[in-house]
């Protein structure tokens, strides 16, 4: 679900439309997402889009949250403006806005995994309001008082299709990789302009409502590292072998992350062999996934070949 809110003026309308168009192409053309699984709400709707009003948002989320199954992923991304009045953070829609708390209520019934990305200014309160188990919440700012246009919006849209965002070279971009890439682009943009960086994106995926920056310390990142929005499994529902391989890939990534967190408590002679074994198995499975995606009829690769 992509929501492009009230732009305020023509310059922002043009920018938001460019980003929205890019996102629509990414999901429809690159990720091959079925049109029934993609809802787009815009300030000035074009073919097939709905209006970015509170009523339309509520209707769309009611439809999606009722349809989402435990193994599904619901992805919601907000483009536009936000504000904070000292009590509530809001995303600006056409007409009445919705607060972070209201967004949380609307997402409550969803049974599957939820990825919620708010790329607007003053978005940080959404972290605490929406945090929950099996949920990834990303905001463009870490402070509610950051009210200026964000670089993060454009950077995150870029990240979903940037080859250099794929850090582990598995031909897929996880939510952590997209978040880290966008955060890096934001930092570099301000550095190149010789300006102080007023925005620092935050990600929470352990449900505690705290979150962390890409280069900061914290427990968050594990779930985001194994969460993808490229609909690989959904795009090949008749390929149970691919489904099993992708699930194995995600399990290995979780095991690798857990091992890294135990490194300080392990002896080097214990950690290194365990790390190497997981890396080798992950590389093999990732290779099999890539081969299967290129040729759905191919058998999984034999590591001995």
Backbone as JSON, one array per atom type, in Angstrom:
{
  "sequence": "XXXXXXXXXXXXXXXXXXXXXXXXXXXXXXXXXXXXXXXXXXXXXXXXXXXXXXXXXXXXXXXXXXXXXXXXXXXXXXXXXXXXXXXXXXXXXXXXXXXXXXXXXXXXXXXXXXXXXXXXXXXXXXXXXXXXXXXXXXXXXXXXXXXXXXXXXXXXXXXXXXXXXXXXXXXXXXXXXXXXXXXXXXXXXXXXXXXXXXXXXXXXXXXXXXXXXXXXXXXXXXXXXXXXXXXXXXXXXXXXXXXXXXXXXXXXXXXXXXXXXXXXXXXXXXXXXXXXXXXXXXXXXXXXXXXXXXXXXXXXXXXXX",
  "N": [[0.85, -1.18, 0.0], [0.7, 2.08, -1.01], [0.94, 5.42, -0.12], [0.46, 8.66, -1.0], [0.49, 11.7, 0.3], [-1.12, 14.92, 1.05], [0.35, 17.5, -0.82], [0.82, 20.29, -0.56], [2.07, 22.32, -2.16], [2.86, 23.05, -5.65], [5.49, 22.32, -6.32], [6.15, 20.36, -4.43], [4.15, 18.58, -5.04], [4.93, 17.71, -7.58], [7.38, 16.45, -6.96], [6.54, 14.42, -5.17], [4.84, 12.96, -6.84], [6.68, 11.99, -8.69], [8.22, 10.26, -7.11], [6.24, 8.48, -6.29], [5.44, 7.38, -8.73], [7.79, 6.04, -9.41], [7.89, 4.13, -7.35], [5.54, 2.67, -7.86], [6.2, 1.5, -10.32], [8.32, -0.07, -9.49], [7.12, -2.01, -7.82], [5.11, -3.09, -9.47], [6.28, -3.65, -12.05], [8.96, -4.56, -11.63], [8.93, -6.17, -9.25], [6.76, -7.66, -9.87], [4.26, -7.67, -8.66], [0.98, -8.67, -8.04], [-1.79, -6.88, -9.34], [-4.04, -6.78, -7.74], [-3.0, -6.89, -5.27], [-1.87, -4.51, -4.72], [-2.38, -1.34, -3.56], [-2.81, 2.0, -4.32], [-2.84, 5.22, -3.14], [-3.4, 8.58, -3.78], [-2.71, 12.14, -3.78], [-3.64, 13.55, -5.97], [-5.29, 11.61, -7.81], [-4.41, 9.25, -10.38], [-4.87, 7.06, -13.21], [-6.5, 4.26, -11.95], [-5.77, 4.72, -9.31], [-6.55, 5.55, -5.87], [-8.07, 8.1, -3.79], [-6.14, 10.02, -1.53], [-7.34, 10.1, 1.2], [-8.58, 10.12, 4.6], [-10.76, 8.42, 4.84], [-10.48, 6.71, 2.61], [-8.0, 5.55, 3.2], [-8.63, 4.13, 5.54], [-10.52, 2.34, 4.51], [-8.96, 0.9, 2.66], [-6.99, -0.28, 4.32], [-8.61, -1.8, 5.96], [-9.48, -3.7, 4.17], [-7.04, -4.93, 3.43], [-5.92, -5.8, 5.93], [-7.79, -7.66, 6.67], [-7.41, -9.57, 4.78], [-4.77, -10.42, 4.94], [-2.67, -13.11, 5.7], [-1.13, -15.23, 8.25], [1.51, -15.83, 7.26], [1.95, -13.9, 5.4], [3.09, -10.64, 4.17], [2.46, -7.33, 4.93], [2.94, -4.33, 3.42], [3.43, -0.93, 3.94], [3.81, 2.34, 2.82], [4.51, 5.73, 3.33], [4.39, 8.84, 1.7], [5.16, 12.28, 1.63], [4.02, 14.87, 3.73], [4.37, 15.51, 7.26], [3.38, 16.24, 10.64], [3.82, 17.46, 14.01], [2.24, 18.2, 16.99], [3.11, 18.52, 19.52], [1.85, 16.72, 21.04], [0.52, 14.77, 19.42], [1.59, 12.98, 16.52], [1.16, 13.36, 13.06], [0.18, 12.2, 9.79], [-0.07, 13.94, 6.86], [-2.99, 14.1, 5.07], [-5.37, 14.3, 2.34], [-7.73, 16.39, 3.29], [-9.05, 15.57, 6.55], [-6.43, 14.56, 8.78], [-4.54, 11.61, 9.82], [-3.56, 10.36, 12.95], [-0.57, 9.0, 14.49], [-1.35, 7.11, 16.36], [-3.88, 6.41, 15.39], [-3.2, 5.2, 12.96], [-1.93, 2.97, 14.02], [-4.08, 1.64, 15.23], [-5.56, 0.97, 12.95], [-3.87, -0.86, 11.73], [-3.85, -2.88, 13.52], [-5.51, -5.33, 13.31], [-4.11, -6.93, 11.48], [-2.76, -10.06, 10.69], [-0.38, -11.05, 9.69], [3.11, -10.34, 8.96], [4.13, -6.94, 9.29], [5.31, -4.19, 7.5], [6.11, -0.93, 7.92], [6.67, 2.16, 6.61], [7.48, 5.4, 7.16], [8.19, 8.21, 5.55], [8.27, 10.88, 6.11], [8.68, 14.3, 7.46], [8.9, 14.88, 11.05], [8.25, 12.3, 11.86], [9.08, 10.49, 13.8], [7.56, 9.78, 16.2], [5.94, 7.73, 15.31], [7.32, 5.4, 15.55], [7.22, 4.46, 18.27], [4.44, 4.38, 18.57], [3.51, 2.49, 16.71], [5.01, 0.21, 17.1], [5.33, -3.3, 17.48], [5.18, -6.89, 17.98], [6.56, -8.88, 15.34], [6.68, -6.87, 13.47], [7.95, -4.26, 11.44], [9.04, -1.05, 11.73], [9.81, 1.94, 10.21], [11.14, 5.16, 10.31], [11.7, 8.47, 9.03], [12.87, 10.3, 10.67], [14.41, 10.88, 13.89], [13.55, 12.54, 15.8], [10.68, 14.31, 16.89], [10.46, 17.0, 16.42], [11.7, 17.59, 14.03], [10.99, 19.21, 11.31], [11.4, 19.75, 8.66], [11.62, 19.18, 5.05], [12.39, 15.85, 4.09], [15.34, 14.09, 3.11], [15.38, 11.46, 3.11], [13.1, 10.24, 2.0], [13.33, 10.21, -0.87], [15.76, 8.83, -0.95], [15.14, 6.31, 0.16], [13.33, 5.28, -1.68], [15.05, 5.06, -3.86], [16.72, 3.08, -2.81], [15.3, 0.65, -2.9], [15.69, -0.28, -5.42], [18.39, -0.24, -5.94], [21.37, -1.73, -6.93], [23.7, -1.63, -5.36], [22.7, -1.56, -2.85], [22.24, -4.09, -2.07], [23.75, -5.71, 0.1], [24.63, -8.29, 0.94], [24.73, -9.6, -1.41], [22.73, -11.36, -2.41], [20.93, -11.08, -4.37], [18.58, -9.93, -3.62], [16.88, -7.32, -1.89], [16.82, -6.55, 1.37], [14.74, -5.25, 4.05], [16.37, -4.15, 5.99], [18.71, -3.68, 4.54], [17.77, -1.8, 2.66], [17.07, 0.27, 4.38], [19.57, 0.85, 5.58], [21.05, 1.62, 3.32], [19.58, 3.89, 2.42], [19.89, 5.54, 4.64], [22.62, 5.99, 4.54], [22.81, 7.42, 2.11], [21.42, 9.73, 2.82], [23.14, 10.81, 4.79], [25.47, 11.26, 3.23], [24.49, 13.11, 1.39], [24.02, 15.46, 2.89], [26.61, 15.89, 3.81], [27.99, 16.41, 1.42], [26.89, 18.82, 0.76], [27.82, 20.38, 2.72], [26.4, 20.77, 5.07], [24.78, 20.62, 8.3], [23.39, 17.59, 9.5], [20.03, 17.24, 9.8], [18.2, 15.2, 9.98], [17.69, 11.87, 11.01], [17.27, 8.66, 10.29], [15.29, 5.98, 11.69], [14.89, 2.61, 12.8], [12.72, 0.09, 13.98], [12.33, -3.2, 14.97], [11.9, -5.09, 16.88], [9.8, -4.69, 18.47], [9.87, -3.1, 20.78], [9.63, -0.39, 20.64], [11.72, 1.39, 20.63], [13.91, 1.52, 18.74], [16.63, 2.03, 16.35], [19.41, 3.75, 14.82], [20.96, 3.33, 11.6], [23.75, 3.15, 11.8], [24.03, 3.05, 14.47], [23.94, 1.68, 17.84], [22.1, -1.14, 19.08], [19.35, -3.48, 19.49], [17.75, -3.93, 17.35], [17.07, -5.0, 13.95], [17.34, -7.64, 13.16], [14.91, -8.96, 12.29], [14.28, -7.27, 10.16], [16.38, -7.83, 8.47], [15.77, -10.2, 7.28], [13.52, -9.78, 5.88], [11.69, -9.13, 3.0], [10.38, -7.31, 0.21], [9.91, -8.08, -2.33], [8.23, -9.96, -3.25], [8.94, -12.62, -3.95], [8.24, -15.28, -3.23], [5.45, -15.18, -3.49], [5.24, -14.7, -6.18], [5.75, -17.08, -7.4], [3.78, -19.23, -6.81], [3.39, -21.9, -7.41], [5.72, -23.23, -6.98], [6.96, -24.99, -4.76], [9.5, -25.8, -3.98], [11.19, -23.61, -4.36], [10.05, -21.94, -2.49], [10.69, -23.28, -0.12], [13.47, -23.04, -0.2], [13.84, -20.25, 0.02], [12.76, -19.82, 2.57], [14.61, -21.32, 4.04], [16.88, -19.8, 3.56], [16.23, -17.45, 4.95], [16.08, -18.44, 7.55], [18.75, -19.17, 8.0], [19.97, -16.67, 7.91], [18.9, -15.53, 10.21], [20.02, -17.25, 12.12], [22.72, -16.66, 11.74], [22.79, -13.99, 12.54], [22.12, -14.3, 15.24], [24.31, -15.76, 16.11], [26.4, -13.89, 15.8], [25.69, -12.08, 17.78], [26.33, -13.55, 19.99], [29.02, -13.65, 19.98], [30.86, -12.31, 21.67], [30.74, -13.82, 23.96], [31.88, -16.18, 23.29], [34.59, -18.45, 22.61], [37.32, -17.82, 20.35], [38.05, -20.1, 18.84], [35.71, -21.48, 18.85], [33.78, -19.79, 17.79], [34.66, -19.07, 15.13], [34.64, -21.47, 13.42], [31.9, -22.06, 13.54], [30.79, -19.76, 12.43], [31.89, -19.84, 9.83], [30.72, -22.18, 8.84], [28.0, -21.52, 8.72], [28.09, -19.37, 6.91], [29.0, -20.62, 4.57], [26.91, -22.41, 4.07], [24.81, -20.59, 3.77], [25.66, -19.19, 1.51], [25.49, -21.19, -0.41], [22.73, -21.82, -0.42], [21.71, -19.31, -1.16], [22.77, -19.09, -3.72], [21.34, -21.13, -4.94], [18.76, -20.08, -4.81], [18.99, -17.84, -6.48], [19.54, -19.13, -8.92], [17.2, -20.56, -9.29], [15.32, -18.54, -9.55], [16.09, -17.41, -11.95], [15.69, -19.55, -13.66], [12.92, -21.19, -13.39], [12.43, -23.92, -13.77], [14.68, -25.2, -13.17], [16.59, -27.56, -11.29], [17.47, -27.54, -7.82], [20.69, -26.33, -7.04], [23.5, -28.48, -6.81], [25.76, -28.59, -4.21], [28.14, -29.89, -4.6], [28.76, -29.7, -7.19]],
  "CA": [[0.0, 0.0, 0.0], [1.49, 3.3, -1.16], [0.08, 6.58, 0.14], [1.08, 9.96, -1.29], [-0.41, 12.63, 0.95], [-1.29, 16.29, 0.57], [1.67, 18.07, -1.11], [0.96, 21.67, -0.1], [2.32, 23.22, -3.29], [3.11, 22.33, -6.89], [6.83, 21.73, -6.31], [6.08, 19.11, -3.68], [3.28, 17.69, -5.8], [5.74, 17.12, -8.65], [8.34, 15.55, -6.34], [5.84, 13.25, -4.64], [4.36, 12.16, -7.97], [7.85, 11.29, -9.26], [8.56, 9.15, -6.22], [5.15, 7.52, -6.33], [5.54, 6.69, -10.02], [8.92, 5.12, -9.31], [7.49, 3.02, -6.48], [4.55, 1.85, -8.57], [6.93, 0.71, -11.31], [9.12, -1.06, -8.78], [6.28, -3.1, -7.34], [4.36, -3.7, -10.56], [7.11, -4.13, -13.15], [10.15, -5.29, -11.17], [8.57, -7.2, -8.28], [5.67, -8.44, -10.47], [3.2, -7.79, -7.68], [-0.35, -8.71, -8.64], [-2.47, -5.59, -9.18], [-5.0, -6.88, -6.64], [-2.24, -6.81, -4.02], [-1.25, -3.19, -4.65], [-3.3, -0.21, -3.47], [-2.11, 3.27, -4.38], [-3.68, 6.37, -2.82], [-2.65, 9.77, -4.16], [-3.36, 13.43, -3.56], [-4.35, 13.77, -7.23], [-5.26, 10.25, -8.37], [-4.37, 8.97, -11.8], [-5.52, 5.8, -13.54], [-6.51, 3.14, -11.02], [-5.41, 5.13, -7.96], [-7.59, 6.09, -5.03], [-7.79, 9.41, -3.2], [-5.43, 9.91, -0.25], [-8.16, 10.65, 2.28], [-8.67, 9.23, 5.76], [-11.78, 7.41, 4.54], [-9.9, 5.73, 1.68], [-6.97, 4.82, 3.93], [-9.31, 3.18, 6.44], [-11.12, 1.3, 3.68], [-7.89, 0.06, 2.09], [-6.37, -1.09, 5.36], [-9.59, -2.79, 6.41], [-9.44, -4.77, 3.17], [-5.78, -5.65, 3.5], [-5.73, -6.49, 7.21], [-8.68, -8.82, 6.7], [-6.93, -10.58, 3.82], [-3.41, -10.85, 5.26], [-2.55, -14.36, 6.45], [0.04, -15.2, 9.14], [2.79, -15.88, 6.55], [2.01, -12.78, 4.45], [3.69, -9.38, 4.6], [1.75, -6.12, 4.53], [3.9, -3.22, 3.29], [2.78, 0.38, 3.84], [4.8, 3.41, 2.72], [3.91, 7.06, 3.28], [5.14, 9.92, 1.07], [4.51, 13.58, 1.76], [4.33, 15.73, 4.87], [3.85, 15.14, 8.56], [3.57, 17.28, 11.64], [3.72, 17.07, 15.42], [1.73, 19.35, 17.72], [3.55, 18.41, 20.9], [1.15, 15.56, 21.61], [0.28, 13.77, 18.38], [2.23, 13.08, 15.21], [0.17, 13.07, 12.03], [0.54, 12.17, 8.38], [-1.01, 14.86, 6.21], [-3.79, 13.54, 3.99], [-6.28, 15.26, 1.71], [-8.8, 16.44, 4.28], [-8.59, 15.25, 7.9], [-5.24, 13.72, 8.88], [-4.58, 10.49, 10.75], [-2.45, 10.37, 13.9], [0.18, 7.74, 14.6], [-2.2, 6.17, 17.1], [-4.94, 5.92, 14.51], [-2.58, 4.24, 12.04], [-1.69, 1.75, 14.8], [-5.37, 0.96, 15.37], [-5.94, 0.41, 11.65], [-3.0, -2.01, 11.43], [-4.0, -3.87, 14.58], [-6.05, -6.65, 12.95], [-3.27, -7.69, 10.55], [-2.19, -11.27, 11.29], [0.95, -11.32, 9.18], [4.18, -9.37, 9.21], [3.83, -5.6, 8.8], [6.42, -3.25, 7.28], [5.52, 0.41, 7.84], [7.74, 3.12, 6.35], [7.01, 6.78, 7.12], [9.34, 8.97, 5.04], [7.96, 12.31, 6.25], [9.19, 15.02, 8.63], [8.18, 14.68, 12.31], [7.7, 10.94, 11.82], [9.64, 9.62, 14.83], [6.59, 9.19, 17.14], [5.32, 6.53, 14.75], [8.08, 4.24, 16.03], [6.64, 3.99, 19.52], [3.0, 4.14, 18.43], [3.22, 1.33, 15.87], [5.85, -0.94, 17.44], [4.63, -4.51, 17.9], [5.86, -8.09, 17.5], [6.45, -9.22, 13.91], [6.44, -5.61, 12.76], [9.1, -3.41, 11.17], [8.63, 0.34, 11.58], [10.92, 2.8, 9.8], [10.78, 6.57, 10.2], [12.76, 9.29, 8.45], [13.48, 11.14, 11.7], [14.47, 10.35, 15.26], [13.02, 13.59, 16.67], [9.41, 14.81, 16.35], [10.57, 18.41, 16.05], [12.34, 17.76, 12.72], [9.82, 19.55, 10.49], [11.8, 20.1, 7.29], [11.54, 18.11, 4.06], [13.41, 14.83, 4.32], [16.07, 13.48, 2.0], [15.18, 10.02, 3.27], [12.04, 9.74, 1.11], [13.94, 9.9, -2.17], [16.82, 7.84, -0.74], [14.56, 4.98, 0.38], [12.79, 4.83, -2.97], [16.22, 4.61, -4.61], [17.28, 1.87, -2.2], [14.55, -0.55, -3.27], [16.16, -0.78, -6.71], [19.82, 0.01, -6.11], [22.2, -2.93, -6.78], [24.67, -1.48, -4.27], [22.02, -1.72, -1.56], [22.26, -5.53, -1.78], [25.04, -5.87, 0.78], [25.07, -9.68, 1.0], [24.78, -10.1, -2.79], [21.83, -12.49, -2.61], [20.01, -10.66, -5.43], [17.36, -9.4, -3.01], [17.16, -6.21, -0.97], [16.02, -6.67, 2.59], [14.35, -3.97, 4.64], [17.54, -3.59, 6.66], [19.61, -3.17, 3.51], [17.18, -0.58, 2.12], [17.18, 1.27, 5.44], [20.98, 1.23, 5.72], [21.43, 2.34, 2.1], [18.94, 5.21, 2.44], [20.53, 6.31, 5.71], [23.93, 6.4, 4.02], [22.58, 8.46, 1.11], [21.06, 10.95, 3.55], [24.36, 11.36, 5.39], [26.35, 11.75, 2.18], [23.87, 14.28, 0.78], [24.29, 16.62, 3.73], [28.05, 16.1, 3.83], [28.38, 17.02, 0.15], [26.4, 20.2, 0.76], [28.45, 21.07, 3.82], [25.35, 21.14, 6.01], [24.51, 19.71, 9.41], [22.33, 16.63, 9.16], [18.94, 17.39, 10.76], [17.34, 14.02, 10.0], [18.35, 10.59, 11.23], [16.24, 7.62, 10.19], [15.27, 5.0, 12.78], [14.18, 1.36, 12.52], [12.39, -0.77, 15.12], [11.74, -4.47, 14.52], [11.76, -6.04, 17.98], [8.55, -4.39, 19.16], [9.99, -2.37, 22.04], [9.33, 1.01, 20.41], [12.91, 2.23, 20.82], [14.52, 1.71, 17.43], [18.04, 2.37, 16.25], [19.88, 4.26, 13.55], [21.68, 2.3, 10.84], [25.12, 3.04, 12.3], [24.0, 3.1, 15.92], [23.85, 0.43, 18.56], [20.75, -1.53, 19.42], [18.98, -4.86, 19.21], [16.92, -4.02, 16.15], [17.7, -5.29, 12.67], [17.28, -9.05, 12.8], [13.73, -9.24, 11.47], [14.4, -6.49, 8.92], [17.4, -8.45, 7.61], [15.2, -11.36, 6.58], [12.22, -9.37, 5.35], [11.82, -8.6, 1.65], [9.08, -6.94, -0.36], [9.96, -8.34, -3.77], [7.19, -10.95, -3.57], [9.52, -13.78, -4.63], [7.43, -16.49, -3.0], [4.11, -14.98, -4.05], [5.29, -14.69, -7.64], [5.85, -18.44, -7.88], [3.02, -20.04, -5.85], [3.41, -23.31, -7.76], [7.08, -23.72, -6.83], [7.21, -25.22, -3.34], [10.93, -25.95, -3.72], [11.71, -22.25, -4.2], [9.53, -21.46, -1.22], [11.49, -23.9, 0.93], [14.82, -22.47, -0.26], [13.79, -18.89, 0.55], [12.57, -19.96, 4.0], [15.89, -21.76, 4.58], [17.76, -18.64, 3.5], [15.86, -16.55, 6.03], [16.46, -19.1, 8.81], [20.2, -19.08, 8.13], [20.29, -15.28, 8.25], [18.57, -15.36, 11.63], [21.04, -17.98, 12.89], [23.97, -15.91, 11.63], [22.66, -12.81, 13.4], [22.16, -14.75, 16.63], [25.7, -16.14, 16.38], [27.17, -12.65, 15.95], [25.37, -11.48, 19.07], [26.96, -14.36, 21.04], [30.46, -13.69, 19.72], [31.63, -11.84, 22.84], [30.73, -14.86, 24.99], [32.43, -17.41, 22.72], [36.02, -18.51, 22.33], [37.57, -17.71, 18.91], [38.07, -21.42, 18.19], [34.33, -21.94, 18.77], [33.02, -18.87, 16.94], [35.07, -19.05, 13.73], [34.1, -22.61, 12.65], [30.44, -21.93, 13.47], [30.52, -18.68, 11.48], [32.23, -20.32, 8.48], [29.74, -23.18, 8.43], [26.77, -20.82, 8.35], [28.35, -18.57, 5.71], [29.07, -21.52, 3.42], [25.56, -22.92, 3.79], [24.03, -19.46, 3.28], [26.09, -18.91, 0.13], [24.96, -22.25, -1.25], [21.29, -21.63, -0.56], [21.48, -18.08, -1.92], [23.06, -19.41, -5.1], [20.22, -21.92, -5.43], [17.62, -19.18, -4.99], [19.24, -17.05, -7.7], [19.41, -20.01, -10.08], [15.78, -20.92, -9.43], [14.6, -17.36, -10.03], [16.43, -17.25, -13.36], [15.11, -20.67, -14.39], [12.01, -21.88, -12.47], [12.41, -25.36, -13.99], [15.97, -25.78, -12.78], [16.67, -28.21, -9.99], [18.36, -26.81, -6.93], [22.09, -26.63, -7.34], [24.21, -29.41, -5.95], [26.97, -27.93, -3.74], [29.35, -30.6, -5.0], [29.02, -29.44, -8.62]],
  "C": [[0.89, 1.23, 0.0], [0.56, 4.49, -0.99], [0.89, 7.86, -0.06], [0.13, 11.04, -0.8], [-0.45, 14.02, 0.33], [0.07, 16.96, 0.38], [1.88, 19.5, -0.63], [1.2, 22.67, -1.21], [2.73, 22.38, -4.5], [4.48, 21.66, -6.92], [6.82, 20.4, -5.57], [5.18, 18.09, -4.38], [4.07, 16.97, -6.89], [6.73, 16.1, -8.08], [7.66, 14.27, -5.87], [5.31, 12.35, -5.76], [5.51, 11.38, -8.6], [8.2, 10.08, -8.42], [7.5, 8.07, -6.26], [5.19, 6.71, -7.63], [6.66, 5.66, -10.01], [8.57, 3.91, -8.47], [6.5, 2.09, -7.17], [5.24, 0.95, -9.6], [7.75, -0.39, -10.63], [8.28, -2.26, -8.39], [5.58, -3.84, -8.49], [5.25, -4.37, -11.6], [8.28, -4.99, -12.69], [9.79, -6.44, -10.23], [7.41, -8.08, -8.77], [4.54, -8.66, -9.47], [1.84, -7.74, -8.38], [-1.09, -7.41, -8.35], [-3.49, -5.62, -8.05], [-4.32, -6.76, -5.28], [-1.56, -5.45, -3.84], [-2.33, -2.11, -4.64], [-2.47, 1.06, -3.45], [-3.11, 4.4, -4.14], [-2.86, 7.63, -3.04], [-3.44, 11.04, -3.9], [-4.17, 13.83, -4.79], [-4.3, 12.45, -7.99], [-5.19, 10.23, -9.9], [-4.96, 7.58, -12.01], [-5.39, 4.71, -12.51], [-6.17, 3.5, -9.58], [-6.63, 5.64, -7.19], [-7.16, 7.44, -4.48], [-7.15, 9.22, -1.83], [-6.19, 10.65, 0.85], [-8.18, 9.65, 3.44], [-9.66, 8.1, 5.5], [-11.21, 6.31, 3.64], [-8.8, 4.91, 2.34], [-7.61, 3.75, 4.82], [-9.92, 2.03, 5.65], [-10.07, 0.34, 3.14], [-7.27, -0.84, 3.14], [-7.34, -2.12, 5.93], [-9.6, -3.99, 5.46], [-8.18, -5.6, 3.31], [-5.61, -6.43, 4.81], [-6.64, -7.7, 7.34], [-8.16, -9.94, 5.83], [-5.57, -11.16, 4.19], [-3.41, -12.1, 6.14], [-1.27, -14.32, 7.28], [1.39, -15.2, 8.43], [2.95, -14.76, 5.52], [2.72, -11.57, 5.05], [2.88, -8.23, 4.05], [2.75, -4.97, 4.56], [3.13, -1.92, 3.09], [3.87, 1.45, 3.81], [4.09, 4.74, 2.53], [4.88, 8.06, 2.67], [4.42, 11.23, 1.3], [4.99, 14.36, 2.96], [3.73, 15.16, 6.15], [4.07, 16.29, 9.53], [3.34, 16.73, 13.04], [3.31, 18.3, 16.2], [2.14, 19.36, 19.19], [2.92, 17.24, 21.62], [1.02, 14.43, 20.6], [1.1, 14.05, 17.13], [1.21, 12.64, 14.18], [0.83, 12.97, 10.66], [-0.52, 12.97, 7.65], [-1.68, 14.23, 4.99], [-4.59, 14.66, 3.32], [-7.53, 15.29, 2.59], [-8.24, 16.11, 5.65], [-7.4, 14.3, 7.9], [-5.49, 12.54, 9.82], [-3.36, 10.55, 11.65], [-1.74, 9.02, 13.88], [-0.65, 6.69, 15.32], [-3.31, 5.6, 16.26], [-4.4, 4.93, 13.48], [-2.36, 2.91, 12.77], [-2.98, 0.95, 14.96], [-5.78, 0.28, 14.07], [-5.13, -0.83, 11.3], [-3.19, -3.15, 12.42], [-4.5, -5.24, 14.16], [-5.15, -7.5, 12.06], [-2.6, -8.87, 11.25], [-0.75, -11.52, 10.86], [1.97, -10.29, 9.6], [3.78, -8.03, 8.6], [5.12, -4.82, 8.66], [5.78, -1.88, 7.06], [6.65, 1.42, 7.73], [7.13, 4.52, 6.23], [8.19, 7.66, 6.76], [9.2, 10.47, 5.28], [8.69, 12.97, 7.42], [8.35, 14.67, 9.87], [7.59, 13.27, 12.44], [8.13, 10.06, 12.99], [8.62, 9.06, 15.82], [5.9, 7.95, 16.61], [6.05, 5.27, 15.21], [7.43, 3.64, 17.27], [5.18, 3.6, 19.36], [2.7, 2.84, 17.69], [4.01, 0.08, 16.24], [5.02, -2.11, 17.97], [5.42, -5.72, 17.42], [5.57, -8.34, 16.02], [6.13, -7.99, 13.07], [7.73, -4.82, 12.62], [8.58, -1.99, 10.92], [9.86, 1.18, 11.29], [10.42, 4.23, 9.7], [11.98, 7.37, 9.7], [13.5, 10.1, 9.51], [13.5, 10.44, 13.05], [13.98, 11.36, 16.29], [11.73, 14.14, 16.08], [9.48, 16.26, 15.89], [11.24, 18.66, 14.72], [11.22, 17.96, 11.69], [10.15, 19.89, 9.04], [11.68, 18.9, 6.36], [12.68, 17.11, 4.27], [14.06, 14.39, 3.01], [15.77, 11.98, 1.97], [14.14, 9.47, 2.3], [12.62, 9.31, -0.23], [14.97, 8.78, -2.03], [16.25, 6.43, -0.56], [13.96, 4.42, -0.9], [13.93, 4.33, -3.86], [16.7, 3.24, -4.12], [16.6, 0.6, -2.67], [14.99, -1.11, -4.62], [17.63, -0.61, -6.96], [20.63, -1.27, -5.92], [23.18, -2.84, -5.61], [24.03, -1.57, -2.9], [22.04, -3.19, -1.12], [23.61, -5.91, -1.18], [25.54, -7.32, 0.78], [25.04, -10.38, -0.36], [23.94, -11.36, -3.0], [20.75, -12.19, -3.65], [18.65, -10.21, -4.9], [17.76, -8.3, -2.05], [16.22, -6.32, 0.22], [15.65, -5.29, 3.11], [15.51, -3.33, 5.4], [18.49, -2.99, 5.64], [19.08, -1.87, 2.91], [17.3, 0.57, 3.12], [18.61, 1.78, 5.57], [21.45, 2.04, 4.51], [20.86, 3.75, 2.12], [19.57, 6.1, 3.5], [21.89, 6.83, 5.27], [23.79, 7.52, 2.99], [22.23, 9.78, 1.78], [22.31, 11.62, 4.13], [25.27, 11.98, 4.33], [25.8, 13.01, 1.52], [24.17, 15.54, 1.59], [25.78, 16.94, 3.8], [28.51, 16.82, 2.57], [27.96, 18.49, 0.07], [27.03, 21.04, 1.88], [27.46, 21.53, 4.88], [25.27, 20.14, 7.16], [23.35, 18.81, 9.02], [21.21, 16.71, 10.19], [18.07, 16.15, 10.9], [18.16, 12.74, 10.16], [17.27, 9.51, 11.28], [16.41, 6.58, 11.29], [14.45, 3.79, 12.36], [13.93, 0.6, 13.8], [11.79, -2.06, 14.56], [11.68, -5.52, 15.63], [10.56, -5.71, 18.88], [8.66, -3.58, 20.43], [9.77, -0.86, 21.88], [10.5, 1.96, 20.59], [13.56, 2.55, 19.48], [15.99, 2.05, 17.5], [18.34, 2.97, 14.88], [20.74, 3.18, 12.88], [23.1, 2.08, 11.37], [25.18, 3.07, 13.83], [23.93, 1.72, 16.53], [22.39, 0.13, 18.89], [20.46, -2.95, 19.0], [18.24, -5.03, 17.89], [17.74, -4.35, 14.9], [17.57, -6.73, 12.21], [16.1, -9.37, 11.88], [13.81, -8.51, 10.14], [15.38, -7.13, 7.94], [16.87, -9.64, 6.83], [13.81, -11.06, 6.04], [12.42, -8.67, 4.01], [10.43, -8.25, 1.12], [9.06, -7.18, -1.87], [9.01, -9.46, -4.2], [7.74, -12.17, -4.3], [8.66, -15.02, -4.46], [6.07, -16.35, -3.65], [4.11, -15.07, -5.58], [5.4, -16.09, -8.23], [5.11, -19.38, -6.93], [3.07, -21.53, -6.15], [4.79, -23.92, -7.61], [7.41, -23.9, -5.35], [8.7, -25.35, -3.0], [11.59, -24.59, -3.52], [11.28, -21.69, -2.85], [10.36, -22.01, -0.06], [12.9, -23.3, 0.97], [14.86, -21.06, 0.34], [13.62, -18.93, 2.07], [13.87, -20.4, 4.69], [16.89, -20.61, 4.62], [17.49, -17.68, 4.67], [16.23, -17.13, 7.39], [17.96, -18.98, 9.05], [20.64, -17.66, 8.5], [20.0, -14.99, 9.72], [19.61, -16.05, 12.51], [22.37, -17.23, 12.89], [23.93, -14.68, 12.53], [22.75, -13.2, 14.87], [23.58, -15.14, 17.03], [26.56, -14.91, 16.62], [26.94, -12.01, 17.3], [26.0, -12.26, 20.23], [28.49, -14.35, 20.96], [31.29, -13.33, 20.95], [31.71, -12.9, 23.94], [31.36, -16.16, 24.52], [33.94, -17.31, 22.55], [36.22, -18.43, 20.81], [37.52, -19.05, 18.2], [36.66, -22.03, 18.1], [33.55, -21.1, 17.74], [33.36, -19.03, 15.46], [34.52, -20.23, 12.93], [32.58, -22.51, 12.48], [30.05, -20.88, 12.43], [30.78, -19.15, 10.04], [31.2, -21.31, 7.96], [28.44, -22.52, 7.97], [26.94, -20.02, 7.06], [28.36, -19.45, 4.46], [27.68, -22.03, 3.06], [24.68, -21.81, 3.23], [24.37, -19.14, 1.83], [25.51, -19.93, -0.84], [23.47, -22.08, -1.5], [20.97, -20.39, -1.38], [21.74, -18.3, -3.41], [21.91, -20.2, -5.71], [19.0, -21.05, -5.7], [17.79, -18.37, -6.28], [19.05, -17.89, -8.96], [17.95, -20.34, -10.35], [14.98, -19.75, -9.99], [14.87, -17.13, -11.51], [15.79, -18.33, -14.22], [14.23, -21.48, -13.44], [12.02, -23.39, -12.61], [13.69, -26.04, -13.52], [15.88, -26.46, -11.43], [17.62, -27.42, -9.12], [19.78, -27.27, -7.14], [22.68, -27.59, -6.33], [25.52, -28.77, -5.52], [28.25, -28.61, -4.2], [29.7, -30.34, -6.46], [29.92, -28.25, -8.8]]
}
